[in-house]
């Protein structure tokens, strides 16, 4: 390992992770790329997490303990303590394949404009492998199109160029905007920087029953962020009822009467997106279908069917809903 600052800082926040934290750390320490430090923020754990992580004697591990402040604040604390050029996220219950860091660093070195790099992943439920995975798109243009609507990065797989965070800031801790703190940050990065996913599944993603996506008002926040993305892409000074209608219908969220009344104007938004993303494979067809569905609503102002766009993106993401 270099005596200078490490190339990679692993950003590792944990709260009551005693069941899996050792497996996660072992997978990091088994990486073929070894020039890294691991910044562990123990966010007020009340189980055996601290005794487990403090039992490791590897000098690359640095532990910071704090009162419970939540995931976003813990990640920001780890970033402030980190010194690496690249920041690798790692969740306490996931497992990185041995070549993950090596391949991500090589890609970022050969693609200097890329500032956010994830990987595909395989999904386990507890300790049981499944046949499912996150086969997210890989190229910048497709990702930027799909990020308009939802998150297409596995949080624990990403490596971020630190300079990008100097430009856009850290994870938001505003409770009105997170969770999803990861999607909110990816959206800000993608507006001004290139993004990508590696096509290989280099992470084992562990599904747990307490998934953050099941928290109250999560969908409302997704709709808000999606509406902001659409407005920014269309050059609007701020989101409006038209962008809210598009975002809400994608996520099958209820439309209030004012937003439902904006559906005709939302067709103009869809037309602008169609022009903007004409080069993205199948984007025009998906948006044309979505536009048709926008005008096919029930008496309650809600769409009768999901759009093909929604079904396609959900299929790519391989989650329910």
Buried (B, 14 or more C-beta within 10 A) or exposed (E): EEEEEBBBBBBBBBBBBBBBBBBBBEBBBEBEBBBBBBBBBBBBBEEEBBEBBEEBEEEBBBBBBEEEBBBBBBBBBBBEBBEBBBBBBBBBBBBBBEBBBBBBBEBBEEBEEBBBBBBBBBBBEEEEEEEBBBBBBBBBBBBBBBBBBBBBBBBBBBBBBBEBBEEBEBBBBEEEBBBBBBBBBBBBBBEEBBBBBBEBBBBBBBBEEEEBEEEEEBBBBBBBBBBBBBBBBBEBEEBBBBBBBBBBBBBBBEBEEEBBEBBEEBBEBBBBBBEBBEEBEEBBEBBBBBBEBBEEBEEEBBBEEBBBBBEBBBEBBEBEE
